[in-house]
Amino acid sequence: MNEKNVVCQISAYLPVHLLVIVMIIGVTGCGNADNDRSDFAQSQRSGGDSAETAEGSVPALLSEVSLTTDRSSTHHFGEKAITLFGEQCEYSGREIRSKRYGAVTVDEDGRVQRYRSVESLVWHMAEQDREPETYPFVGIVDFVSAEQIMPPDELMYHHSKLLPSPGGSWVSAMDPDADEDLLFNIGEAYPGTRYTWEEIREVLRDEKHL
């Protein structure tokens, strides 16, 4: 089933006032876990306020590490440019093909690791027997802005079988301080459960029996 048909099916059951959110967000290659091709439209929210807040907490290590490649930067943490889109996922080996999903970690030695989804990050940490606190830096893409990267514990995690994520676990990380109406409409259009960082880690680890 292609993306257009899925959106149409979902839209048929939604009130008119919710169709706007369906058109803004779309559905990321529904039908299976291999939905990395989703490249959503430009976000209506720049995320500037949260980015400025994040800037103040940028670890000193990041000033010494380049998070960009020969590809153009696609995301940012504060003023720190980060390239994710088009790079390879450390966990799956797949190319990162969605700008609304992704994560990045930096090790003590400055090694940068990129992930195509929240679940890829969580599973990789679990399989490596590492806690988030053992990384000098962990950042996750805010689904709403599609450009800013935030600390994991500053995001909420929307789990909905109508909104698939690239790793196949239907988890989208969202800035809880994003536009209130937009967050409400996302919940109405894509019903599901919202978790904290600790809660979603437990859900995803249980899913893989890790």
Residue, then its C-alpha position, 0 to 999 in steps of 0.5 A: m500500500n503506498e503512502k497516498n492510499v494510507v493517508c487517504q484511508i486515515s483521512a476518511y475517518l477524521p473530522v475536517h479540522l484534523l485533516v490539516i494535521v494529516m497533510i502537515i505530517g503525512v505517514t512515513g512509508c506505512g505498511n512495514a518497518d522499512n519506512d525510511r524514505s519519508d522526507f516530511a514537508q518543512s515544519q511550521r515551527s522553527g524550534g528556536d526557543s528550545a534550541e537556545t535553551a539547549e545551546g546553554s547545555v552543550p557539552a564542552l566535548l561538542s565544541e571539539v567534535s565535528l558532527t557534520t560530514d561532506r553532506s549538508s547539515t540537516h539538524h542542530f543542537g543549539e547552534k551546533a550543526i549536525t548531519l544525520f540525513g543520508e548518513q548510515c545508522e550505527y545499529s541497522g546499517r541502513e541509510i537515514r532517510s527521514k528528517r523527522y527521526g534520528a539520534v546521535t551519540v558522542d563517545e568520550d573519544g569523540r566518536v560520533q554514532r548516528y541512528r535512524s530512530v529512537e528504537s535503533l538508539v535504545w536497542h544499540m545501547a541495550e546490546q552494548d550494555r550501556e546506559p545513556e549517562t555513559y555517553p558525554f552526549v546523546g541527542i534525539v530529533d524532535f519530530v515536530s520541528a524536524e530539525q532540532i536535536m534535544p536531550p532524550d529526557e526533554l522529549m516525550y515519546h508518542h507511540s502510535k500504530l498509525l505513525p510508524s518510525p523507521g525502526g519499526s516500533w512506531v515511536s516518535a520523539m516530540d518536544p512537549d513545549a511545541d505548539e499545544d494545538l499541534l500536539f493535541n491534533i497529532g494525538e487526535a489524528y494518530p491515537g496512541t500512548r505518550y511516554t517519558w524517556e525512561e518509560i519508552r526505553e523500558v517498552l523498547r527493551d521489552e519488545k526485543h527482550l533485552 
